[in-house]
Amino acid sequence: MNMKKRIIGTIATLFVMMSLSAQEMPFFTNKQLQYSFFNPAYIPELQYATIQAGGRLQWVNLDGMPKDLFFSGKYFFLGAHSQVGLNILADKIGFQHMINPKVNYSFCIPIGDDSYLNLGAAAGLMNKGYNSDEIVNDSRYDSQNIAKVVECLEKGNAADVDAGFEILIQNFEFGASAMHLLKGTEQVTMNKTFYGFMNYALQTSEWWRLAPAYAFYYFKGDEKTKSKDVNKHQLSLYFYYITEYDNQPTDLFYVGSTYKIPNEIGFLAGFSFGFFNIYYSYDYAFSNIRHGSYGTHELGVEFKIREKGKGCYANYGRSRKKYTRYYRN
């Protein structure tokens, strides 16, 4: 049995190591990281500038496991109904590494009482590369196999463009986006990636809120990299505990669970300390890759910096309850 596990673990490791030329985008488990990374139309706050950072270690303990670092900074200009931001993703799987910085712009259109339409676009650079010394020093490969590995890798830069939207209708939110809309280059492959989400907040009691959520991810493969189309779906359930219900509702903490179809379950938790939020998730896969893997860990932090000027809120809803993620005094 131990020999069987080692064989399966080795096959899974080689799969990770060799699936290099068609890097998928990380399907973050926590929805804060998901929305911020996948959708350029995502506007987290109207009265705060937000700074967000997160990391994801997938299939811990497997050689060549995917490693991701993400940073985001966003600032909303009240008078212009607009947000500008910067997203940076650093990703590594096997020997292939990637860095993807983008500047994004979002425009907020109030469409009713506590209801909004956000439109967004992002533009930046896709940079891919590898460390030759890391490959040469890997004892598993001889000179002939090293040449084959290098042949699979990509190195260079390409322009990158995303677009998306989101609609917030009081308790209900949904949106969709398309990433990597440009063709790419001979040196850097660009695989179109599509993302969508929806969630609904149920006020189950004065102090608790239940929020079911759904997200999908579609990665379009191509013949050049011999990659296949990938579909992923995530069902999540969040339980929020609320403070200051009669004044300014605030989520103090949440716990939840998630199921990524077809074979991954997870646990989520988050805490709010005023201007500072922290959230964590753990995923466990039931596929063969579970042998030798300690699961997937994801950690994120978010800072909120309140704007000094209140500006004009006349067009930003009238309810004193926090139906949407926005709140107006």
C-alpha positions as CSV (number, residue, x, y, z in Angstrom):
1,M,0.0,0.0,0.0
2,N,2.9,2.4,0.9
3,M,4.5,1.6,-2.5
4,K,1.2,2.3,-4.3
5,K,0.9,5.7,-2.5
6,R,4.5,6.6,-3.4
7,I,3.9,5.7,-7.1
8,I,0.7,7.8,-7.2
9,G,2.4,10.6,-5.4
10,T,5.3,10.5,-7.9
11,I,2.9,10.6,-10.9
12,A,1.0,13.5,-9.4
13,T,4.3,15.3,-8.8
14,L,5.4,14.8,-12.4
15,F,2.1,16.0,-13.6
16,V,2.5,19.2,-11.7
17,M,6.1,19.6,-12.9
18,M,5.3,19.0,-16.6
19,S,2.0,21.0,-16.8
20,L,4.0,24.2,-17.1
21,S,3.3,25.8,-20.4
22,A,-0.4,26.3,-19.7
23,Q,-0.6,27.9,-16.3
24,E,-4.1,28.2,-15.0
25,M,-5.1,31.2,-12.9
26,P,-5.3,30.4,-9.2
27,F,-9.0,29.7,-8.2
28,F,-8.8,31.4,-4.8
29,T,-11.2,30.0,-2.2
30,N,-11.9,33.1,-0.2
31,K,-14.3,35.3,-2.1
32,Q,-12.5,38.5,-1.1
33,L,-9.4,37.3,-3.0
34,Q,-11.6,35.8,-5.8
35,Y,-13.5,39.0,-6.5
36,S,-10.5,41.3,-6.3
37,F,-8.3,39.1,-8.5
38,F,-10.8,37.9,-11.2
39,N,-13.1,40.9,-11.6
40,P,-11.7,44.4,-12.5
41,A,-15.2,45.8,-11.8
42,Y,-15.1,44.8,-8.1
43,I,-15.4,47.8,-5.8
44,P,-15.1,46.7,-2.2
45,E,-15.9,50.1,-0.5
46,L,-17.0,53.6,-1.3
47,Q,-15.8,55.4,1.8
48,Y,-12.5,53.6,2.2
49,A,-9.3,52.9,0.3
50,T,-8.5,49.2,0.5
51,I,-5.1,47.4,0.5
52,Q,-5.2,43.6,0.2
53,A,-2.6,40.9,0.2
54,G,-2.9,37.1,0.1
55,G,-1.1,33.9,-0.5
56,R,-2.1,30.4,-1.6
57,L,-0.1,27.2,-1.2
58,Q,-1.8,24.4,-3.2
59,W,-1.2,20.7,-2.7
60,V,1.4,21.3,0.1
61,N,4.2,18.8,0.2
62,L,4.2,17.9,-3.5
63,D,7.2,18.9,-5.5
64,G,6.4,21.7,-8.0
65,M,3.2,22.6,-6.1
66,P,1.5,25.9,-7.2
67,K,2.5,28.9,-5.1
68,D,0.7,32.3,-5.4
69,L,1.1,35.7,-3.9
70,F,-1.4,38.4,-4.6
71,F,-1.5,42.2,-3.8
72,S,-4.2,44.7,-4.5
73,G,-4.6,48.4,-3.8
74,K,-7.9,50.3,-4.6
75,Y,-9.0,53.9,-4.1
76,F,-12.6,55.2,-4.8
77,F,-13.0,58.8,-6.0
78,L,-16.5,59.8,-4.7
79,G,-17.0,62.8,-6.9
80,A,-16.1,60.8,-10.1
81,H,-18.0,57.6,-9.0
82,S,-14.8,55.8,-10.0
83,Q,-12.2,53.5,-8.6
84,V,-8.6,53.1,-9.7
85,G,-6.5,50.2,-8.5
86,L,-3.4,48.0,-8.9
87,N,-3.4,44.2,-8.9
88,I,-0.2,42.1,-8.9
89,L,-0.1,38.3,-9.0
90,A,3.1,36.3,-8.6
91,D,2.6,32.6,-9.4
92,K,5.0,29.6,-9.5
93,I,4.3,26.0,-10.5
94,G,7.1,23.6,-11.1
95,F,10.0,25.5,-12.7
96,Q,7.7,28.0,-14.4
97,H,7.1,31.4,-12.7
98,M,4.9,34.2,-13.7
99,I,4.2,37.8,-12.6
100,N,1.1,39.6,-13.7
101,P,0.8,43.3,-12.8
102,K,-2.4,45.2,-13.9
103,V,-3.9,48.7,-13.5
104,N,-7.7,48.6,-13.2
105,Y,-10.5,51.1,-13.5
106,S,-14.0,50.7,-12.3
107,F,-17.1,52.9,-12.6
108,C,-20.0,52.8,-10.2
109,I,-23.6,53.5,-11.4
110,P,-26.3,53.7,-8.7
111,I,-29.4,52.1,-10.2
112,G,-31.8,52.2,-7.2
113,D,-32.1,52.1,-3.5
114,D,-28.9,50.3,-2.3
115,S,-28.4,48.9,-5.8
116,Y,-25.4,49.5,-8.1
117,L,-23.9,48.5,-11.4
118,N,-20.1,48.4,-11.5
119,L,-18.2,48.2,-14.8
120,G,-14.5,47.6,-15.0
121,A,-11.4,47.0,-17.2
122,A,-7.8,46.2,-16.5
123,A,-4.6,46.4,-18.5
124,G,-1.1,45.2,-17.8
125,L,1.7,42.8,-18.5
126,M,2.1,39.0,-18.4
127,N,5.7,38.0,-17.7
128,K,6.8,34.4,-17.7
129,G,10.2,32.9,-17.0
130,Y,12.1,30.2,-15.3
131,N,15.4,29.7,-13.3
132,S,17.8,27.5,-15.4
133,D,20.0,26.7,-12.3
134,E,16.9,25.3,-10.6
135,I,16.4,22.8,-13.4
136,V,20.0,21.8,-13.8
137,N,20.4,21.2,-10.1
138,D,17.4,18.9,-9.9
139,S,18.8,15.4,-9.5
140,R,15.7,13.8,-11.1
141,Y,16.6,15.0,-14.6
142,D,19.6,14.1,-16.8
143,S,20.8,16.4,-19.6
144,Q,18.4,14.9,-22.2
145,N,15.3,15.3,-19.9
146,I,16.4,18.9,-18.9
147,A,16.3,19.9,-22.6
148,K,12.7,18.5,-22.8
149,V,11.6,20.4,-19.7
150,V,13.1,23.7,-20.9
151,E,11.3,23.1,-24.2
152,C,8.0,23.1,-22.4
153,L,8.7,26.4,-20.5
154,E,7.9,29.9,-21.6
155,K,9.9,33.1,-21.2
156,G,9.0,36.6,-22.2
157,N,6.4,39.4,-21.9
158,A,2.9,40.0,-23.4
159,A,0.3,42.7,-23.0
160,D,-2.8,41.6,-21.0
161,V,-6.4,43.0,-20.8
162,D,-9.4,42.0,-18.7
163,A,-13.0,43.3,-18.5
164,G,-15.9,42.6,-16.2
165,F,-19.1,43.8,-14.4
166,E,-20.9,43.3,-11.2
167,I,-24.5,44.1,-10.0
168,L,-25.4,44.7,-6.4
169,I,-29.2,44.6,-5.7
170,Q,-29.5,45.0,-1.9
171,N,-28.9,41.5,-0.5
172,F,-28.1,40.0,-3.9
173,E,-24.7,40.2,-5.8
174,F,-23.6,38.7,-9.1
175,G,-21.0,39.5,-11.7
176,A,-18.8,38.0,-14.4
177,S,-15.4,38.8,-16.1
178,A,-13.1,37.7,-18.9
179,M,-9.3,37.6,-18.5
180,H,-6.4,37.5,-21.0
181,L,-8.5,38.9,-23.9
182,L,-5.4,39.5,-26.0
183,K,-3.8,36.8,-28.1
184,G,-0.3,36.7,-26.5
185,T,3.0,36.0,-28.3
186,E,5.0,33.1,-29.6
187,Q,7.0,33.1,-26.4
188,V,4.1,33.7,-24.0
189,T,0.8,31.9,-24.3
190,M,-2.4,33.6,-23.2
191,N,-5.3,31.4,-22.3
192,K,-8.7,33.1,-22.0
193,T,-10.2,32.6,-18.6
194,F,-13.8,33.3,-17.6
195,Y,-15.1,33.9,-14.1
196,G,-18.5,34.5,-12.6
197,F,-20.1,34.7,-9.1
198,M,-23.3,35.2,-7.2
199,N,-24.3,35.4,-3.6
200,Y,-27.2,36.3,-1.4
201,A,-27.2,37.5,2.2
202,L,-30.1,36.2,4.4
203,Q,-30.7,38.1,7.6
204,T,-31.6,35.0,9.7
205,S,-31.6,36.9,13.0
206,E,-30.6,40.3,14.4
207,W,-27.1,39.1,15.0
208,W,-26.5,36.5,12.3
209,R,-26.4,36.6,8.6
210,L,-26.4,33.5,6.3
211,A,-24.8,33.9,2.9
212,P,-24.8,31.1,0.3
213,A,-22.4,31.8,-2.7
214,Y,-21.6,30.3,-6.0
215,A,-18.6,30.8,-8.3
216,F,-17.5,29.3,-11.6
217,Y,-14.2,29.3,-13.4
218,Y,-13.5,28.3,-17.1
219,F,-10.0,28.0,-18.5
220,K,-9.8,27.7,-22.3
221,G,-7.1,25.3,-23.5
222,D,-5.4,25.3,-26.8
223,E,-3.5,23.1,-29.2
224,K,-0.2,24.9,-29.0
225,T,0.3,24.0,-25.3
226,K,-1.7,20.8,-25.6
227,S,-3.8,22.0,-22.7
228,K,-7.5,21.1,-22.2
229,D,-10.5,23.2,-21.2
230,V,-11.0,23.3,-17.4
231,N,-14.3,23.9,-15.7
232,K,-14.5,24.5,-12.0
233,H,-17.5,25.3,-9.7
234,Q,-17.5,26.4,-6.1
235,L,-20.4,26.3,-3.7
236,S,-19.9,28.1,-0.4
237,L,-21.9,28.9,2.7
238,Y,-20.9,31.7,5.1
239,F,-22.3,32.4,8.6
240,Y,-21.6,36.0,9.6
241,Y,-21.9,37.4,13.1
242,I,-22.9,41.1,13.1
243,T,-22.3,44.0,15.6
244,E,-23.9,47.4,15.8
245,Y,-27.1,46.2,14.1
246,D,-29.2,49.3,14.8
247,N,-26.4,51.8,14.0
248,Q,-23.9,50.7,11.4
249,P,-24.0,46.9,10.8
250,T,-20.5,45.4,10.7
251,D,-19.4,41.8,10.2
252,L,-17.4,40.9,13.2
253,F,-16.4,37.4,12.1
254,Y,-17.6,34.6,9.8
255,V,-17.2,30.8,9.4
256,G,-18.1,28.7,6.5
257,S,-17.5,25.7,4.3
258,T,-17.0,25.2,0.6
259,Y,-17.2,22.5,-2.0
260,K,-15.3,22.8,-5.3
261,I,-16.9,20.4,-7.8
262,P,-16.0,17.7,-8.4
263,N,-13.6,16.6,-5.6
264,E,-12.5,19.3,-3.1
265,I,-14.0,20.5,0.2
266,G,-12.8,23.3,2.4
267,F,-13.3,25.3,5.5
268,L,-13.3,29.2,5.7
269,A,-13.0,31.7,8.6
270,G,-12.6,35.4,8.8
271,F,-12.3,38.1,11.5
272,S,-12.7,41.9,11.4
273,F,-10.8,44.2,13.7
274,G,-12.2,47.5,12.6
275,F,-9.9,48.7,9.8
276,F,-8.2,45.3,9.6
277,N,-9.6,42.0,8.3
278,I,-8.0,38.6,8.1
279,Y,-9.3,35.4,6.5
280,Y,-8.1,31.9,6.0
281,S,-9.2,28.7,4.2
282,Y,-8.1,25.1,4.0
283,D,-9.0,22.8,1.1
284,Y,-8.7,19.1,0.8
285,A,-8.9,17.2,-2.5
286,F,-10.3,13.7,-2.8
287,S,-8.6,13.0,-6.1
288,N,-5.4,10.9,-6.5
289,I,-3.3,14.0,-5.9
290,R,-4.3,13.8,-2.2
291,H,-1.6,11.1,-1.7
292,G,1.4,12.9,-0.3
293,S,-0.4,16.2,-0.2
294,Y,-1.3,18.1,3.0
295,G,-4.0,20.1,1.3
296,T,-4.3,23.7,0.2
297,H,-3.8,26.7,2.5
298,E,-4.9,30.2,1.7
299,L,-4.4,33.3,3.9
300,G,-5.4,36.9,3.2
301,V,-5.4,40.3,5.0
302,E,-7.1,43.5,4.2
303,F,-6.6,47.1,5.4
304,K,-9.2,49.8,5.1
305,I,-8.2,53.5,5.2
306,R,-11.2,55.8,5.6
307,E,-11.3,58.8,3.4
308,K,-11.2,62.2,5.0
309,G,-13.7,63.9,2.8
310,K,-17.3,62.6,2.9
311,G,-18.1,63.9,-0.6
312,C,-21.6,63.6,-2.1
313,Y,-23.5,60.4,-1.2
314,A,-26.8,61.6,-2.7
315,N,-26.7,58.8,-5.3
316,Y,-25.5,56.0,-3.1
317,G,-28.6,54.6,-1.6
318,R,-30.8,55.7,1.3
319,S,-31.2,52.7,3.6
320,R,-29.5,52.6,7.0
321,K,-29.2,48.9,6.9
322,K,-26.2,47.3,5.3
323,Y,-27.9,45.4,2.5
324,T,-25.0,45.7,0.1
325,R,-21.3,45.8,1.0
326,Y,-21.6,49.6,0.9
327,Y,-23.0,51.8,3.7
328,R,-23.9,55.5,3.8
329,N,-24.4,57.5,7.0
